């Protein structure tokens, strides 16, 4: 089973927004709204900064990561119920991975703060050039040497459903974050959609070996 990170494993989308807002304000004195930041999602934060601060993006990335880790105090744990589920899945021998659109450095910060390193066999991160989740999913399929139809990808965004379908895996729509849009997810026709971690846990426990 493969998971998205932001909005799926933890309520980290607000942290991404806040860190980007603070970084841009630091360099440009510009106050971006949350919807303006969300509209830039797709590439990793490296790509977002390259587009918004092309001359200073490398040093701006260090500011972003500092702000990101500082803001993570507001999200010290995964969504309620996920740790218990992940523990059970690992105990039964299920292999778990993370495929995220965020950069590897910020993903590692979140994995450490949320205590996820004990459960997941690595992270396939995003690209500065744009969305690459199908490739990340396929990387895990190749590493694990498993058939796509035996793997599920769990994500909170419509693109996550699309990415799962492109990679040929089971698409699981996660609509339990405050930022999720269940109607938009349903419109992509995922294999299953859950609006609570508890309901997802019931399905995952029956779907896994």
Residue, then its C-alpha position, 0 to 999 in steps of 0.5 A: x500500500x502506497x500513501x500520499x503524505x500531505x492531507x493523507x497521512x497528516x494535516x500538513x497542507x496548512x504548514x506547506x501554505x504557511x511556510x511558502x507565504x512566509x518565505x515569499x514575504x521574506x523576499x518580496x514583502x508580498x502577502x499571498x493568500x492560501x488559495x494563491x499558494x494552493x494554485x501553485x501546487x503541482x511541482x515540488x516546493x523547489x519548483x514553486x520557488x524557482x517560478x516565484x523567486x527565480x534569482x534567489x530560489x536556492x537560498x529561499x528553499x533553506x528559508x522555506x525548510x526552516x519555516x516548514x519545520x518550525x510550523x510543524x509543531x502545529x501537526x505533531x502526529x498523523x491523523x487519528x487512527x492511522x498509527x494503529x492501522x499502520x502498525x497492524x498492516x506492518x505486523x501482517x507483513x504489508x509493505x508500505x511506501x510514500x509517494x508525494x508531490x513535495x520535495x524530498x527534504x520537506x517530506x523527510x521532515x514530516x516523516x520524522x516529526x510524524x513518526x512515520x519512518x518506522x512504517x514506510x520503506x522509503x519516499x518517492x518525492x515530487x519534481x521541480x518540473x511538475x507532477x510525477x506521481x505515476x512514476x513514483x508509484x511505478x518505482x515502488x512496484x518495480x522495487x517490490x516486484x509486485x503486480x499493480x493490481x495488488x497495490x493501492x495508492x491512497x491520496x486526498x487529491x483528484x490528481x492522486x486518483x488519476x495517478x493511481x489509475x495511470x500506474x494501474x494500481x487501486x485508487x483509494x480516495x482519502x477525504x478525511x482532511x479539512x482541505x479535502x473535497x469529497x465531491x471532487x474526488x468522487x468525480x474522478x471515480x476512484x475504486x473506493x472513497x473514505x471520509x474517515x480514517x476509521x472507515x478506511x481502516x476497516x477496508x484496509x484491514x480486510x483488503x490486506x493479507 
